[in-house]
Amino acid sequence: MTTAKGALDGVRILDFTQMMLGPLCTQTLADMGADVLKVERPGKGEWMRSMPMIGEFVGGDSAAFLSFNRNKRSVAIDLKNEKGREALLDLAKSCDVVVENFRTGVMDRLGLGYDAFKAANPKIIYASGSGWGAGSKMAEKGMPGQDLLIQAQSGVMFNTGRRDDPPTACGTPVADFAASQALAIGILGALIARDRQGVGQKVETDLYSATLNLMGQENFAVLNQDITLERSTAGVASCWNDAPYGAHPSADGWVAIAMCPLAKLADILGDADLAQMDPWAERDATKLRIDLSTQKRTTADLMALFEAADVWAAPIRDSAAAMKDAVEDEPSRLVEMDHPKAGKIHAIANPITLSETPVRVTRVPPQVGEHTDEVLTDLLGAERLDSLRKNGALG
């Protein structure tokens, strides 16, 4: 096992996050060595723990929680308890970053907003992730900032699927993911600014802005080319790509073809007339004509043809097949952890590789309040821990 320090060794983060946006952000930083203190409700913990995935739990917790909370220490403190809030502000004196993703205004009402933490630690970096962004029209209306609603409002759902289908959501929470990584990047930038310029600051992002940015190329076209994006009737997978670009049936499954000159594809598939079609003006008809050829061959036969001709193509497989491949052939894409209740569990590894300061897994996702005594004793002292417990701040 490597003894090299992580890139963020020595950085401590006070983490008030929940759901996916915030927890994935702080896990990304924890994997790089940050000491992340996850603040949870005494007894119950973050409410994501109790949300079953497909009706089931893993070791008593949701798979969603376990996916985004490794390498953290759990500290259970009641945010509604005055002494508990005072302790959190005191903890911030030994922290570099505070991260939260409550609805806009919640932390301020609790007395735990940026100004309160800045008073406790002038160089603190206070990172906030919200649904719509502070001061935005949707935030002022009180509209919930949730991934599906963001996909609905941003255009993602109307850009996905076929023209005659209902608006189609992506198969994973893309808004949460985009915002989580934007927030992590913002925190890293603020840490560099603090070390070089001596300033703390507030970092903000929101699901809506991050999702609009995720669709930057499509939105640029709408803004600058006076166009309306339209989905393909036949199933071309992008509103602004010509054919081929999408899923094509084979005799035993499906293949994806991502861009190929029609003349070349016509030669491979043995359909001379295909080369005469206009891949944009006739993109739906082109897509359907390609289907007629691909469905006559097995996926393996098609892939052999495409690989030999250097066509950008891949078999379409489900998540179970992708995970089986990772387990059997590419275990470096996964991490294995010993969970105290579930036994050995596997998770997707951090996608970042650093040659000199490697990312690593040092802690399984914590039990609620597992590290309360450890953290408070180390940072605030044993007497303060006893006082907080007597005052009901720890549940």
SULCORBEL-V258000 format. One record per run of one state. SS is the DSSP state (alpha for helix, beta for strand, coil for the rest). FROM is the first residue (numbers start at 0). LEN is the number of residues. If there is no record, write none. Layout:
ss:from:len
SS:FROM:LEN
SS:FROM:LEN
//
This chain:
ss:from:len
coil:0:11
beta:11:4
coil:15:5
alpha:20:11
coil:31:3
beta:34:6
coil:40:6
alpha:46:4
coil:50:2
beta:52:1
coil:53:2
beta:55:1
coil:56:1
beta:57:1
coil:58:2
beta:60:1
coil:61:1
alpha:62:5
coil:67:4
beta:71:5
coil:76:5
alpha:81:13
coil:94:2
beta:96:4
coil:100:5
alpha:105:4
coil:109:4
alpha:113:7
coil:120:4
beta:124:6
coil:130:6
alpha:136:5
coil:141:5
alpha:146:8
coil:154:2
alpha:156:3
coil:159:14
alpha:173:24
coil:197:3
beta:200:6
alpha:206:8
coil:214:1
alpha:215:10
coil:225:10
beta:235:1
coil:236:8
beta:244:5
coil:249:4
beta:253:5
coil:258:3
alpha:261:8
coil:269:2
alpha:271:5
coil:276:6
alpha:282:12
coil:294:4
alpha:298:10
coil:308:4
beta:312:3
coil:315:3
alpha:318:11
coil:329:1
alpha:330:3
beta:333:6
coil:339:3
beta:342:6
coil:348:23
alpha:371:9
coil:380:1
alpha:381:9
coil:390:5
//
